[in-house]
């Protein structure tokens, strides 16, 4: 390598940076090995601090909280021998009960099929699946959990 060419100067500069990193690592390693007690207690403090974050509530217990999305699903299962007509009548009755709450903005009801399996829905004439949407957080006087419990 020579300083006469651009490529040589780039390589020498890169080698100088690597040499500085190696020297800094060596100095750090020497310090850590000569101060073992300080390093030991520092590691203990880091573990204690990490545990305290959860215990003091700074870190939650779930990756992403459930939050209040402003909607919930209401699934009603009737007697297995119930017909689609009977399920539809019950769905209309439940819709009327849910509509009485001013916080409800929209109800999407699916009678006779719930969920999906391999791209299609499962046909169950005795099952009702409702998605109930509520007004925004600032405008509603009841949260999603309370509304869901009240609907039961």
C-alpha positions as CSV (number, residue, x, y, z in Angstrom):
1,X,0.0,0.0,0.0
2,X,1.2,3.4,-0.9
3,X,0.0,7.0,-0.2
4,X,0.5,7.8,-3.8
5,X,-2.8,6.5,-5.1
6,X,-6.4,7.2,-4.0
7,X,-7.1,3.6,-3.3
8,X,-3.9,3.3,-1.2
9,X,-4.9,6.3,0.9
10,X,-8.4,4.8,1.4
11,X,-6.8,1.5,2.5
12,X,-4.3,3.1,4.9
13,X,-7.1,5.3,6.4
14,X,-9.2,2.1,6.9
15,X,-6.3,0.3,8.5
16,X,-5.7,3.3,10.8
17,X,-9.4,3.2,11.9
18,X,-9.2,-0.6,12.6
19,X,-6.0,-0.1,14.5
20,X,-7.6,2.6,16.7
21,X,-10.6,0.3,17.4
22,X,-8.3,-2.6,18.3
23,X,-6.3,-0.4,20.7
24,X,-9.4,1.0,22.3
25,X,-10.8,-2.5,22.8
26,X,-7.5,-3.6,24.3
27,X,-7.5,-0.7,26.7
28,X,-11.1,-1.4,27.7
29,X,-10.4,-5.1,28.3
30,X,-7.3,-4.2,30.4
31,X,-9.4,-1.9,32.6
32,X,-12.3,-4.4,33.0
33,X,-9.9,-7.2,33.9
34,X,-8.1,-5.0,36.5
35,X,-11.4,-3.8,38.1
36,X,-13.3,-7.1,38.4
37,X,-15.2,-6.1,41.5
38,X,-16.5,-2.9,40.0
39,X,-17.6,-4.8,36.8
40,X,-19.3,-7.5,38.9
41,X,-21.4,-5.0,40.9
42,X,-22.1,-3.0,37.8
43,X,-23.6,-6.2,36.1
44,X,-25.6,-6.9,39.3
45,X,-27.0,-3.4,39.2
46,X,-27.9,-3.7,35.5
47,X,-29.8,-6.9,36.2
48,X,-31.6,-5.4,39.2
49,X,-32.5,-2.3,37.2
50,X,-33.9,-4.4,34.4
51,X,-36.0,-6.4,36.9
52,X,-37.2,-3.2,38.5
53,X,-38.4,-1.8,35.2
54,X,-41.1,-4.5,35.1
55,X,-41.8,-4.5,38.8
56,X,-42.3,-0.7,38.9
57,X,-44.6,-0.7,35.9
58,X,-42.3,1.0,33.4
59,X,-42.6,-2.0,31.1
60,X,-46.0,-3.6,30.5
61,X,-46.6,-7.4,30.4
62,X,-47.7,-7.5,26.8
63,X,-45.9,-6.6,23.6
64,X,-48.7,-4.5,22.3
65,X,-51.6,-3.6,24.6
66,X,-55.2,-4.4,23.6
67,X,-56.3,-0.8,23.8
68,X,-59.8,0.4,23.0
69,X,-60.4,0.1,19.3
70,X,-64.0,1.2,19.7
71,X,-65.5,-2.1,18.5
72,X,-66.1,-5.6,19.7
73,X,-67.5,-8.9,18.4
74,X,-70.6,-10.5,19.9
75,X,-71.0,-14.2,19.0
76,X,-74.3,-15.9,19.9
77,X,-74.8,-19.6,19.6
78,X,-78.3,-21.1,19.6
79,X,-79.4,-24.6,20.0
80,X,-77.7,-26.8,17.3
81,X,-81.1,-27.6,15.8
82,X,-82.0,-23.9,15.3
83,X,-82.9,-22.9,11.7
84,X,-81.5,-20.0,9.9
85,X,-84.9,-18.2,10.2
86,X,-84.8,-18.7,14.0
87,X,-81.2,-17.4,14.2
88,X,-82.2,-14.4,12.1
89,X,-85.0,-13.5,14.5
90,X,-82.8,-13.8,17.5
91,X,-80.1,-11.6,15.7
92,X,-82.7,-8.9,15.1
93,X,-83.8,-9.0,18.7
94,X,-80.1,-8.7,19.9
95,X,-79.5,-5.8,17.4
96,X,-82.5,-3.9,18.9
97,X,-81.1,-4.3,22.4
98,X,-77.6,-3.2,21.3
99,X,-79.0,-0.2,19.3
100,X,-80.6,1.2,22.4
101,X,-77.2,2.4,23.5
102,X,-76.3,5.9,22.1
103,X,-72.6,4.9,21.9
104,X,-73.3,2.4,19.1
105,X,-72.7,3.7,15.6
106,X,-72.8,0.6,13.5
107,X,-73.7,-3.1,13.8
108,X,-72.6,-5.6,11.2
109,X,-74.4,-8.9,11.7
110,X,-73.5,-12.2,10.0
111,X,-76.1,-15.0,10.6
112,X,-75.4,-18.6,9.8
113,X,-71.7,-18.4,9.1
114,X,-68.8,-17.6,11.4
115,X,-65.1,-17.2,10.8
116,X,-63.2,-18.5,7.8
117,X,-61.5,-21.7,7.0
118,X,-59.4,-22.2,3.9
119,X,-60.8,-19.0,2.3
120,X,-64.5,-19.7,2.9
121,X,-66.7,-19.2,5.9
122,X,-68.0,-22.0,8.1
123,X,-71.7,-22.5,7.6
124,X,-73.5,-22.9,11.0
125,X,-77.2,-21.8,10.8
126,X,-77.4,-21.6,14.7
127,X,-74.6,-19.1,15.0
128,X,-74.7,-15.2,14.9
129,X,-71.6,-13.1,14.6
130,X,-72.0,-9.3,15.3
131,X,-69.4,-6.6,15.0
132,X,-70.5,-3.6,17.0
133,X,-68.7,-0.3,16.4
134,X,-68.8,2.5,19.0
135,X,-68.3,6.3,18.8
136,X,-64.8,7.7,19.3
137,X,-63.1,7.7,22.7
138,X,-63.9,11.4,23.5
139,X,-67.6,11.2,22.6
140,X,-68.5,8.0,24.4
141,X,-69.5,7.6,28.0
142,X,-68.9,3.9,28.3
143,X,-65.8,1.9,27.2
144,X,-65.7,-1.2,25.0
145,X,-65.3,-3.6,27.9
146,X,-68.2,-2.2,29.8
147,X,-70.4,-2.3,26.7
148,X,-69.5,-5.9,25.9
149,X,-70.3,-6.9,29.5
150,X,-73.6,-5.1,29.4
151,X,-74.5,-6.7,26.1
152,X,-74.2,-10.2,27.6
